[in-house]
Amino acid sequence: MDEKLRIARRNAGMKLGWLMHAAVYVVVNAVLVAANLAIDPAVRWSAFPLAGWGIGLAIHGAAVWIATGGGGLRDRMIRRELERLG
């Protein structure tokens, strides 16, 4: 049981870390977009940090999803295969 608790805590921590990363991404990029629109709406410089950081956030999310078992996808697929096999 201790091993399951350790894994559950690790997975929850990884998911929480990604959620915090996503929240900071949204807040900071909202400020950057607002500043961009206030300074010079004709030049969309805020798209560069939005896209660059977005790629990093997506990679972080994929790493968390893979490390924590894909949100139960594997378990659902196993159950479906078992049902199919009878």
URNORDA-V287351 format. One line per field, one symbol per residue. ss: DSSP state (2 for helix, 1 for strand, 0 for the rest). psi: psi as a letter, one per 20 degrees, with the letter a starting at -180 (. if undefined). A space follows every 50 residues. Layout:
ss=???
psi=???
This chain:
ss=02222222222222222222222222222222222222220000022222 222222222222222220022222222222222220
psi=hhggggggggghhgghghhgghghgggghggggggghhgnihomhihghg gghhgggggggggggghjjkkjggghhgggggghi.
